[in-house]
């Protein structure tokens, strides 16, 4: 009996030695079995190396201008003469029947708009006087006036719009894009985030990588100085010392990677090397002094060193032309529960001209055709007034709102979907957030149902178990 037990202990020790010392390990065995997957690739990509999508894409890069706080579609992009006509009246009972939302008081009066709308371009799209510069580009734009979402609070709605889920912890659209396509830039991250105004209610969850390897996380760049804190070497630490240190770290991490096949280790190696190259590429990127005065004027940049939305728009173009795959601008300033006229006027003065300049800049550089530009917020605003009087505003509204896209394979000068006469409900060609994300991935060359990542025994995707490509908006 004693000898049998000793033999079993010996076998156990042998197995433990094999699993621990031979570069396998139980976790490694499990992971290796998952590295060969059905779907878009034969293995889990652990780097930013450029990769081919499922089919030929119409867009190779994305700039997502996220107007956090939710702009009012009724004052900017979805003209409702009937709402103006009925201003001051109570909404018809049928409009709010069976509708439950904490943010809508059924006794609120209808509120039209204080702003004039007029038709522009050959397509004749009606747009607010607050957006005179974007109005010049309506023939390049596809307006989707039938967006709707599940969420009615800022943070969950922003996360839902960016990740396809209302709770934090899921990969963002930008992360899925870089996971699928990699990046063609050798010196910059594949996914860069630029913020202005108040940032976002949902914070880093809007651009996180969730359970994807961290190499696919959105990297926030500061508006001035070093784009990333501690990017510059401290005094007394020269380039040779840094390179030697990184080489040692790389060798140790590569040894760990060979033993475990751990995607996070591969991501760590990539991150160190990207940060090293950033030290030389970032100063040149951030130096707007290289731009002509005409370009600075077009973007409405008075002080090239001042961090603001206009500067971020120009930085976005500079990032895109340096082959960064996904650039996202967050500008949270649109939550006008009161003082809508004053604040929407200011917001448009801050953002309209820079956005139009970015569109024109991409067009002049022949980049708009394969760059997808997206503009929009997390939901819309109510046709009923909030805080009546001089401080009048609008509340949150998830049943209907407008976004627009340009370039990258969308139909130009095209309007899709419609809301009712009061802008409350979608009545034609509804587009859910999942449909939008499925369509964006399609333009990037992906079947949204096949761009997956296995996590905790399940194949996850951006669109969860939902979403349909909106083929009618594709050119």
C-alpha positions, 0 to 999 in steps of 0.5 A: 500500500505504501509503495503504491502511494509513493508511486502515485505521488511520484506520478503526480510530481512528474505531471506537475513538473511537466505542466509547470516546467515544460511551458504548458500549464493548465491555463496554457493548455486551455488557452492553446485550445482556444487559439484556433477559432472559427470565424474571422481568424485562425488565432487571437491577434496579440498585436497591432499588425494590420490584418485583412477583414472578412471582405473588401472594406469601403472604410479603412479608418474611422473618426467618431465625433461623439457629442456627449450629453445629447444634442437636440435633433429638433433644434439642429437636424430634424426640422418639425414645422408642426411642432413649431405650430403647436408650441405651447400646447399640451402633447396629445394623450395618444403620444404618451400613452403607455410610455414610461420614462422618468424624464418626461412630465406628461403635463409639459407643453410642446416646444418648437424651436427658436432657430430657423431651418433652411435647405442646403446643397443639391440634396436639399437637406434642411438644417439649422442656422446653428450649423452653417459650416456643416450645412455646406457639406450636406451633399457629402453626408448621410443623415440617419433620422431614425436612431433609437436606443434602450437607455435614457440616462447619460452614462449607460446610454453612452456606454451602450452607444460605444460598446453595445451594452449598457454596463461597463466591461465590454469592448468599445467599437474602437477596440473591436475595430483595432482587434479586427483590423490591427493598425498600419501605424508603427509609431502610434496607438491603433485607437486614440481618444481626444476629449474636450469640454467636460469629457464624458459621463461614462468615462473610460468605459466608452473607449475601454477594451473590456476583455480584449487584450489591452493593446486594443484599448483606446489611448487618451491623448492630452491636448497639450504637452506630452500626449501621455503623462510620463512619456518623456524620460526623466533627467539623467536617463538617456536613450541608451539606458532606456533601450537597454532596459526595454530590451531586457523587459522584452526578453523576459516577457517573450520567455513568459509568452513562450511558456504561457501563450498569454495574450496580455503578455503579448500586449505588454510587449507591444505596449512597451515598444509603442510607448518607446516609438511614441517618444519620437513621433508624439512631439512631431504629431502635437506640433501644430506649428507645422500647419499653415495659417490658412489651415489653423484659420479653417479649424478656428484655431487661434492659439495652437497650444490651447487644448480645445475641440478645434485643436482636437479636430486638427489632431484627428486629421494628423492622426488619421494621415499617420495611419491611426485606425480609429480616432474618437473625439468626445465633447460633453457639453450638450445636456441642456435641461435649461438654457438650451438656446444660449448653450446650443448656440455656444456649442455649435459655435465651438464645434460646427466650423472645426467639424466642417474643416475636418470634412473638407481637409479629408476631402482635399487630401483624398482621404474622405472616400475611405475614412468613415466620419461619424457624428452624434450623441447618445440619445435625443431630446424631448419635443416637450419643454423643460424649465419653461420660461427664459431658461427653457430646455429639453429632457432626455429622449431615447425613442428618436434622434439623429446622427450623421455619417460621411465618407467610408462607403455611405451614400452621400447627400442621403437621408434615411428614416423619419420621425413623426410630426412632433419628432417623438417616435420613429415612423420610418426605417428605425435604426437601433444602436446594434444596427448602426454598429453592425453597419459600421463593422460592415463598412470596415469589412466585417460580418458583425456576427463573425467578429467574435472573441471567446471569453469565459466560455462564450463567443462575444461580439459588439452587437451581442445577439442583435443587429442588422446591416442597414444596406440602404445607406451604403453606396 
